[in-house]
Amino acid sequence: MSQSYRIQGGKKLKGEISLAGAKNAATKIIVAALLAQSKSVLFNVPRIGDVEVTLEICHSLGVTYKWLDCNTLEIDPTTLKTYRVPLEDSGKNRIPILFFGPLLHKFQQAEIPILGGCKIGERPVNFHLEAYQQLGAEVSCEGDVYYVKSKGLKGTTIKLDYPSVGTTENILLGASLAQGTTVIQNAAIEPEIEDLALFLQAMGAIIYQDVNRTWIVEGVKKLAGATFRIMNDRIEAASFASLALANKGDIFVKGAEQQYLITFLNWVRKIGGQFEILTDGIRFFGNNNLKGVALETDVHPGFMTDWQQPFTIVLTQAEGVSIIHETVYENRFGYTEALNKMGAKIYLFKECLGSKPCRFQHRDFWHSAIIVGPTPLRGANIEVPDLRAGFSYLIAALIAQGESELTGIEIIERGYENLKERLTNLGAEIV
């Protein structure tokens, strides 16, 4: 049964909020721990829904784990006993397909249910399947299950049609124990992938980046468990920063790291937003002089697609016209209808309103938006469609006049740890 937040908006928020560990790193690193022949200890693991789902899958495979304290996790892969991920673990998130590598190396086969997660675009699975076929695996699909077999993965050169984050991570997991060298060209290079690579290296992998979006992995015969601290969540950092700017509040985001937010910070400055870089985080504070901009999402080091939704709320409060061209996911503007009902003026277009090469050109997707502001928002009852859109609704409700009710907040809590408590500490009124 869906849960909800009741929010009284219009209150200025001020104070300090600490970042949790990165969801998009933690879940992948937990899977990577299964490649080892001994226990790993992970620090800064967020206690969120996606992590719990990932651990449920590990448990269903026989892996044992325990929390050493609130955010420190010990994983023992030596008890891994089956190559079948249960069907009941499908549809919860996108993680199951990343078990290809650990299960193939352990059992020479894997059975993985079809994927779930947020309904924001196709996220083509064929990239993953084709990559493992190039590594020497046999891949088939029957009903709701992918069947993968291999007598031993072998290194090769894989050139991705698109720098897919999930596919790059999946190949790194498989290539670490493959025979020979694997070269991934046109790969994703997001900081969370670098964090995964650092953990694999800590376990004994030979893995490094080369020029022109290239990863090189020299397969080794075995990996050992490692002790590792997961990076802070840069998506959380941008989310809380957007809240401060839209709310015209004053929020110190403890743990925010400038090196992971360079692009985001540049766009904050372009719209007239203010921030202060401090030794242990970044302070964001709003003003009445925000102005519209034209931006495009892109793979790293571009403007991250997961920053788009919260930043859209900021742009509804900016003077003039803003344009956003979404080039990563084709269905990421579905959340704007509810914002318009709250008083925003957001108009969607199928055309590419930008200059970046776009996979969605002439493909009939509503992937560009024009935002006219500033527009006062009013409270409303809203159903949360996906994780990042859900947080944008939360920002909208916090800056709106009157009361809002957000239903389906368990989707938001998949990616944000202790969210209600952290926001009420800033002065938010949430029940």
C-alpha angles and dihedrals in degrees: 000000000000119000125213144205121222108207131190105206136202098061120132110240122216137165143057129315124184123219122238125219116288113274092205091055101038097055093049093045090052088056091046090055088068090068091068129090093222143033125297128203117210124195128200094027110164117234096227138131098263092052091049091050090050091050090048089057091048090050091050087055091053098258114143124216140166138191110243090191136341096300104012117097131191117201124193111194094177090089093058103134112166140043094210120097103204118248090235087069092062121099095028099095142328097269105095095077090060089067090076093094102045093044095046092050091048103038105010087238142060138192113203127179120231117275134266134179134114117351097234102118146331099281088194114238091198089081089062095043095047091048093055091046088055088051088057103264126136110232129191137158127218121174109315097343137085113214116204127181134177137161088207132336116244127207119251142152114275121187112195119217087217129016093253114185096209094045093049090051092047092052092048090054093050096040096052092076098026122116111260132354127323121201118194113198126194086017130164114260103188117154090248089059089050088052090053090049091051091053092048089050090050088055092052106273122142102226135147146154123253129191124290100033094306130149121194122198123184106201119237130199098240144004128213129210118268142196111241141166116220117227121254118265112266091187090058089048093055091043094055091042090054089050091054093048096045092043092046085230133136116247129169108208103206113210095021108143121211094211091063094043103046095118094042092049091052090056091047087056093045092058091048097257121148133229139163123212111222132178095259103028147331128281116216123193131176134225140181095257103078115140134198124263140182114238139165129210118230143160117283128328086031128080104301118242090225089060092055101081099050090042089053089063089053090052091053085065095047124099115254134358126333129189127203121189111194110206101165107057124025099210103042100116097065090105094065095080091071091047090054089053087056090055105273121136106222121154123193128213136187092214123093103254093191145054102248119106105264130198090207099060111131090358099113097245124141094232105140128069137194115203122195118198168260097011125166111231126218129206120270144166108259136182113218111234101184142352104269095034086051092058090048088055088050091054090047091051092049093053096038124099113248133008128324132187120208114198122197095034090154084080090059091046089057086078108023121064119221088346100167093049094048093050095046087054086062091054100268116149105224129155 
